[in-house]
Amino acid sequence: MGGFFGVASKSKCTLDLFYGIDFHSHLGTRRGGMAVYGKDGFSRAIHNIENSPFRTKFERDAAEMEGNLGIGCISDFEPQPLLIQSHIGSFAISTVGKINNMDELLEKVYTHGRTHFQEMSGGMINATELIASLICQKDSLVEGIRFVQEIVDGSMAILIMTKDGLYAARDRRGRTPLFIGRKEDAFCAASEDFAYINLGYSAYKELGPAEIVYITPEYVETVSEPKEDMKICSFLWVYYGYPTSSYEGVNVEEMRYKCGSMLAKHDNLDHIKPDVVAGVPDSGIAHAIGYANESGIPFARPFIKYTPTWARSFMPQNQEQRNLVARMKLIPVQSQIKDKSLLLIDDSIVRGTQLRETTEFLYNSGAKEVHVRPACPPILYGCKFLNFSRSRNEMDLFTRRVIKQLEGGKANDPEILKEYADPNSEKYNNMIEEIRKQQNFTSLRFHRLDDLVASIGLEPCKLCTYCFDGTQ
């Protein structure tokens, strides 16, 4: 997914920038970058962070770089920030989002005038470079950003640094959040609001959909007003968001407690008697606490995540390696597993591999039963907006493979999929039972979409639930 952070300060900004970017490390783990502007002009550093934390790779850069303006990012894919020289001036740019109409936009750039892009491995174009090129088709940065917001199919949040200040722009439909923090001699922009709290900043504002602000050390000015239409990602609260984050006034940890509580309220425990409720670390834990508090079933930690050296499970680009890392990190507490009936809550079932292996791991450690309660509905569609999965084939999703087994050639029929998204339908129940059998769960019940929306507490029309029901 990725996240960015920017600072406009009256004094040296490098340490704030360094730690502010680092606080976004949960959002991506392939590349990091930071750029500053000072008396010597623009300077920049980009490093691969697949095998070591951001702090380790950038400590020397943070000590050596000088400037009072800076931007940086944690990126899942593209090297950034990029330094651009153009007819509207020199600037550094970083982006967070996903472009679905890349070929169409490239053609638009090529027909506008002969140009070229640096080709990445695999023949890909750096999306941030394409966005910079589109911005430069207009006569000002603000006009260019508005142009990008209108023509990108997907989502695109933008952070730009000039020699005088920063421009921060939330994506057109507000699918990802963007915050401004303030302290005595500086302002900052961040994808996550908690990132600036320990740096001495307080909350200043959360940008609205498509809003663009200009930031200097002295002030923040809205240069393009926010739009009403919002579709913020509901999965931010379920999985991506750090527990201390809040989006649109709704804290992630609090939402997960409510989510687990609603799972328990609507669960049928007449025929099962779990000894304990457990959450798959890390994101499943708060959901499990909410379930345990509501149900009265004790909360326990039958396995502990080993974090000193193992990074997040989605860090490796290779799926087989991701699965291996996920398995290696979980250390069993045998006395909490042996001869126990466990009710296990994970944030979701995506490809199915990790949770199945976790279940087998519990059985092999002596568990008597493993009842599974994912904290969101079945994922039926690949995300089109946040790079939640870079898979180009929706058959990588476990639920879609199960539907194909049940439906054959009709598995991609929109009307058929609509039935599988309906928790009151026979097809939905057949799918859940097939998933349960293939995953070897004792029982299985997903969170309902209406309950998920209620757990968040925003108006349903403001939430993106595309991955669950195909609704944009």
C-alpha positions in Angstrom: 0.0 0.0 0.0 2.6 2.6 1.1 2.6 5.8 3.1 4.3 9.2 3.0 5.3 12.0 5.4 6.4 15.6 4.8 7.7 18.4 6.9 7.9 22.2 6.5 9.9 23.7 9.3 11.6 26.9 10.3 14.7 24.9 11.3 16.3 21.7 10.2 13.6 19.1 9.5 15.6 15.9 8.9 15.1 14.1 12.2 11.3 14.8 12.2 11.2 13.5 8.6 13.3 10.4 9.3 11.2 9.3 12.3 7.9 10.4 10.6 8.6 8.2 7.6 9.7 5.3 9.9 6.3 5.4 11.6 4.7 4.4 8.3 6.8 1.1 8.0 3.7 -1.0 8.6 2.3 0.1 5.3 5.0 -1.3 3.0 8.3 -2.9 3.1 10.0 -2.9 -0.2 11.5 0.6 -0.7 12.0 3.7 1.4 13.0 7.2 0.4 13.5 10.7 1.7 14.2 14.1 0.0 15.0 17.5 1.5 15.5 21.0 0.3 18.0 23.3 1.9 20.7 25.8 1.1 22.4 23.4 -1.3 19.1 22.7 -3.1 17.4 19.3 -3.4 19.0 16.1 -2.1 17.5 12.6 -2.0 18.2 9.0 -0.8 16.3 5.8 -1.8 17.1 2.4 -0.4 15.7 -1.2 -0.7 14.3 -2.1 2.8 13.2 -5.7 2.1 15.8 -7.2 4.4 16.3 -4.5 6.9 14.2 -1.8 8.6 13.9 1.8 7.3 15.9 3.2 10.3 18.9 1.0 9.6 19.1 2.0 6.0 18.6 5.7 6.4 20.4 6.6 9.7 23.4 7.9 7.8 21.3 9.8 5.3 19.4 11.5 8.2 22.6 12.6 9.7 24.1 14.0 6.5 21.1 15.6 4.8 20.4 19.3 5.5 17.1 21.2 4.9 14.1 22.7 6.4 11.6 21.2 3.9 11.4 17.4 3.3 9.2 14.6 2.1 9.6 10.8 2.1 7.8 7.5 1.9 7.6 3.8 2.5 6.7 2.2 -0.8 5.6 -1.3 -1.7 6.8 -1.0 -5.2 8.1 2.2 -6.9 11.4 3.9 -5.9 10.5 7.4 -4.7 10.5 10.4 -4.0 11.5 11.5 -7.5 13.2 14.7 -8.3 11.6 16.5 -11.3 12.7 19.5 -13.4 10.0 21.0 -15.6 8.5 24.1 -17.1 6.5 24.7 -13.9 9.7 24.4 -11.8 11.8 21.8 -10.0 10.1 19.6 -7.3 10.2 16.3 -5.5 7.2 14.1 -5.6 5.9 11.0 -3.8 2.6 9.2 -4.3 0.4 6.6 -2.6 -2.2 4.8 -4.7 -2.9 2.5 -7.6 -3.5 3.3 -11.3 -5.8 0.9 -13.2 -5.7 2.8 -16.5 -1.9 3.0 -16.8 -1.8 2.2 -20.6 -4.4 4.8 -21.3 -2.5 7.5 -19.4 0.8 6.6 -21.0 -0.9 7.0 -24.4 -2.2 10.4 -23.3 1.3 11.5 -22.4 2.9 10.2 -25.6 0.4 11.9 -27.8 0.7 15.1 -25.9 4.4 15.3 -27.0 7.4 13.0 -27.5 8.7 11.9 -24.2 10.2 8.9 -22.4 10.2 7.1 -19.1 12.8 5.1 -17.2 11.7 1.5 -17.5 11.7 -0.6 -14.4 12.4 -4.3 -14.2 9.6 -6.4 -15.8 8.8 -3.6 -18.3 6.9 -1.5 -15.7 6.8 2.3 -15.6 7.3 4.0 -12.3 3.8 5.2 -11.4 5.1 8.3 -9.6 7.1 9.3 -12.7 3.9 9.0 -14.8 2.0 11.1 -12.3 4.7 13.8 -12.4 4.6 13.8 -16.2 0.8 14.3 -16.1 1.0 17.1 -13.6 3.6 18.9 -15.9 1.1 18.9 -18.8 -0.6 21.8 -17.0 0.6 25.4 -16.2 0.8 25.0 -12.4 1.2 22.3 -9.8 -2.3 22.8 -8.4 -3.8 22.6 -11.8 -1.7 19.5 -12.6 -2.8 17.7 -9.4 -6.4 18.4 -10.1 -5.9 17.0 -13.6 -4.4 13.8 -12.1 -7.3 13.4 -9.6 -9.8 13.5 -12.4 -8.1 11.1 -14.9 -6.6 8.4 -12.7 -8.8 5.3 -12.5 -8.0 4.0 -9.0 -6.6 6.3 -6.3 -3.7 8.7 -6.1 -2.6 10.7 -3.0 0.2 13.1 -3.8 2.9 14.9 -1.8 5.1 17.4 -3.5 8.0 19.5 -2.3 9.1 22.7 -4.0 11.9 25.1 -2.8 9.2 27.2 -1.0 6.8 24.7 0.5 4.8 21.4 0.2 1.6 20.5 -1.6 -0.4 17.6 -0.1 -3.4 16.2 -2.0 -5.8 13.5 -0.8 -7.0 11.2 -3.6 -10.2 12.1 -5.4 -12.6 9.9 -3.4 -10.6 9.9 -0.1 -9.9 6.1 -0.3 -6.8 6.7 1.8 -6.4 9.3 4.6 -4.1 12.3 4.7 -3.5 14.4 7.9 -1.8 17.7 8.8 0.0 18.1 12.1 1.3 21.3 13.7 3.8 22.4 16.3 5.3 25.8 17.2 7.8 26.1 14.3 6.6 23.5 11.8 3.7 21.7 10.0 3.8 18.2 8.7 1.7 16.0 6.3 1.2 12.3 7.0 -0.7 9.2 5.8 -1.1 8.1 9.4 -2.1 10.6 12.2 -0.2 8.9 15.0 3.1 9.3 13.1 3.6 12.9 14.3 2.4 12.7 17.9 5.7 11.6 19.5 7.5 14.2 17.4 5.7 17.0 19.2 3.0 17.8 16.7 -0.7 18.0 17.4 -3.6 17.3 15.1 -4.3 20.3 12.8 -6.7 18.8 10.2 -7.7 15.8 8.1 -8.0 16.5 4.5 -11.2 15.8 2.7 -11.6 13.9 -0.6 -9.6 15.6 -3.4 -8.5 18.4 -1.1 -5.2 20.1 -1.9 -3.3 22.1 0.7 -0.1 24.2 0.5 2.2 23.9 3.5 4.9 26.3 4.6 6.6 26.5 8.1 4.2 29.4 8.9 0.8 28.3 7.6 -1.4 25.8 5.8 -3.6 27.0 3.0 -6.4 25.0 1.2 -5.8 25.7 -2.5 -8.4 23.3 -3.8 -11.6 22.6 -1.8 -12.6 19.1 -0.7 -15.4 17.2 -2.4 -18.3 15.6 -0.7 -18.1 12.2 -2.3 -16.0 9.9 -0.2 -15.2 6.1 -0.3 -12.6 5.5 2.3 -11.3 1.9 2.5 -13.1 -0.2 5.1 -10.2 -2.6 5.2 -8.0 0.1 6.7 -9.7 -0.6 10.1 -9.7 -4.3 9.7 -6.1 -4.9 8.8 -3.9 -2.1 7.4 -4.3 0.5 10.1 -1.9 0.6 13.1 -3.9 0.3 16.3 -3.2 4.0 17.3 -4.4 5.3 14.0 -7.7 7.1 13.5 -9.5 7.7 10.2 -12.4 10.1 9.9 -12.5 10.2 13.7 -12.7 6.4 14.2 -9.8 4.8 16.0 -8.6 1.5 14.7 -8.2 -0.3 18.0 -11.7 0.8 19.2 -13.2 -0.3 15.9 -11.6 -3.8 16.2 -13.0 -4.2 19.7 -16.5 -3.4 18.3 -15.9 -5.7 15.4 -15.1 -8.6 17.7 -18.0 -7.8 20.0 -20.4 -7.9 17.1 -18.9 -11.2 15.9 -19.7 -12.6 19.4 -23.2 -11.1 19.6 -24.2 -12.7 16.3 -22.3 -16.0 16.7 -24.1 -19.3 17.4 -22.3 -21.0 20.3 -25.1 -23.4 21.1 -23.2 -26.4 19.8 -19.6 -25.4 20.5 -17.8 -24.7 23.8 -14.5 -23.0 23.1 -12.1 -22.9 26.0 -10.4 -19.7 24.9 -10.6 -16.9 22.3 -7.3 -16.1 20.5 -6.3 -13.6 17.8 -3.8 -14.2 15.1 -1.1 -11.6 15.7 -1.0 -8.8 15.2 -4.2 -7.4 13.7 -6.4 -10.3 15.0 -5.7 -9.6 18.6 -7.9 -6.6 19.2 -10.8 -8.3 17.4 -10.3 -11.3 19.7 -10.3 -9.1 22.8 -13.6 -7.6 21.7 -15.1 -11.1 21.1 -13.8 -12.3 24.5 -15.2 -9.4 26.4 -18.6 -9.8 24.8 -18.9 -13.6 25.0 -17.3 -14.1 28.4 -15.0 -16.7 27.0 -11.4 -16.1 28.3 -8.9 -14.4 26.0 -5.6 -16.3 25.7 -2.4 -16.2 23.5 -1.7 -19.7 22.4 1.1 -18.5 20.2 3.4 -15.5 20.3 4.7 -13.6 17.4 8.5 -13.4 17.3 9.3 -9.8 16.2 12.9 -9.0 17.1 14.2 -10.1 13.6 11.1 -11.2 11.6 9.4 -8.5 9.6 5.8 -8.4 8.5 4.6 -11.5 6.6 3.8 -9.6 3.4 7.3 -8.2 3.1 8.8 -10.7 0.7 7.5 -10.4 -2.9 7.5 -14.1 -3.4 4.3 -15.7 -2.0 6.0 -18.9 -1.0 8.5 -17.0 1.1 5.8 -14.8 2.6 4.0 -18.0 3.8 7.3 -19.3 5.2 8.0 -16.1 7.1 4.5 -16.0 8.5 4.8 -19.6 9.8 8.3 -19.1 11.3 7.2 -16.1 13.3 4.5 -17.9 15.4 5.9 -19.6 18.5 3.5 -22.0 20.3 2.6 -21.9 24.0 2.0 -25.6 24.4 0.1 -25.3 27.7 -2.4 -22.9 26.1 -3.0 -25.3 23.1 -2.9 -28.9 24.2 -6.4 -30.5 24.6 -8.0 -27.1 24.2 -10.9 -26.0 22.0 -9.8 -22.7 20.4 -11.8 -19.9 18.8 -9.4 -18.2 16.5 -9.9 -14.7 15.0 -7.9 -13.5 12.0 -8.3 -10.3 10.1 -9.3 -12.0 6.9 -8.8 -15.0 4.6 -7.1 -13.9 1.3 -5.2 -16.7 -0.4 -6.0 -19.2 2.4 -2.5 -20.6 2.8 -1.4 -18.9 6.0 -4.5 -19.5 8.1 -4.7 -23.1 6.9 -1.0 -23.6 8.0 -1.8 -21.8 11.3 -4.7 -24.2 11.9 -2.5 -27.3 11.2 0.2 -25.8 13.5 -2.4 -25.7 16.3 -3.6 -29.2 15.7 -0.1 -30.5 15.6 0.5 -28.7 18.9 -2.3 -30.6 20.5 -5.4 -28.5 19.9 -8.7 -30.4 20.1 -10.8 -28.0 18.0 -10.1 -24.8 16.0 -13.1 -22.6 15.3 -12.3 -19.7 13.0 -14.0 -16.3 12.8 -12.5 -13.9 10.2 -13.0 -10.3 11.2 -14.4 -9.3 7.8 -16.7 -10.8 5.1 -15.3 -13.2 2.4 -13.0 -11.3 0.0 -14.5 -11.9 -3.4 -12.7 -9.2 -5.5 -9.1 -8.1 -5.8 -8.6 -4.5 -4.6 -8.6 -1.9 -7.4 -7.5 1.0 -5.3 -4.8 0.4 -2.6 -2.5 -2.3 -3.9 -3.8 -4.6 -1.1 -2.8 -7.4 -3.5 -0.7 -7.0 -6.7 -2.2 -10.2 -8.1 -3.6 -9.7 -11.5 -5.8 -12.9 -11.2 -8.7 -12.9 -8.9 -8.5 -16.7 -8.8 -5.6 -16.2 -6.4 -8.3 -15.4 -3.9 -9.3 -18.5 -2.0 -13.0 -17.7 -2.0 -13.0 -17.3 -5.8 -11.3 -20.6 -6.3 -14.0 -22.2 -4.1 -16.7 -20.5 -6.1 -15.1 -21.8 -9.3 -15.2 -25.3 -7.9 -18.9 -24.9 -7.1 -20.0 -23.0 -10.2 -17.6 -24.0 -12.9 -17.8 -21.7 -16.0 -20.3 -19.4 -14.2 -17.8 -18.4 -11.5 -17.2 -14.9 -12.9 -20.9 -14.1 -13.5 -21.6 -10.8 -11.7 -25.1 -12.0 -10.7 -23.7 -15.3 -9.4 -21.1 -13.4 -7.4 -23.8 -11.2 -5.9 -25.4 -14.2 -4.4 -22.2 -15.4 -2.9 -21.8 -12.0 -1.3 -25.2 -12.3 0.4 -24.8 -14.0 3.8 -28.5 -15.0 3.8 -28.2 -17.0 0.5 -27.8 -20.7 0.0 -24.8 -20.2 -2.2 -23.1 -18.2 0.5 -23.7 -21.0 3.0 -22.4 -23.6 0.6 -19.3 -21.5 0.0 -18.6 -21.2 3.7 -19.0 -24.9 4.3 -16.6 -25.7 1.4 -14.0 -23.2 2.8 -14.4 -24.8 6.2 -13.8 -28.3 4.9 -10.8 -27.4 2.7 -9.2 -25.3 5.5 -9.9 -28.1 8.1 -11.6 -25.7 10.5 -14.0 -27.2 13.1 -16.4 -24.4 12.4 -16.3 -21.2 10.4 -18.3 -17.9 10.5 -17.3 -14.7 8.7 -18.2 -11.2 9.9 -21.2 -9.8 8.0 -20.8 -6.8 5.9 -23.6 -4.9 7.6 -22.0 -5.6 10.9 -18.6 -4.5 9.6 -20.0 -1.2 8.5 -21.7 -0.8 11.9 -18.4 -1.5 13.6 -16.8 1.4 11.8 -19.7 3.7 12.5 -19.5 5.9 9.3 -22.4 6.2 6.9 -22.3 3.2 4.5 -22.1 5.5 1.5 -18.7 6.9 2.7 -17.1 3.5 2.8 -15.5 1.4 0.0 -16.5 -2.2 0.4 -15.5 -3.3 -3.2 -13.4 -6.3 -2.1 -16.4 -7.8 -0.3 -19.4 -7.0 -2.6 -17.9 -5.4 -5.8 -19.6 -2.1 -5.1 -17.4 0.9 -6.0 
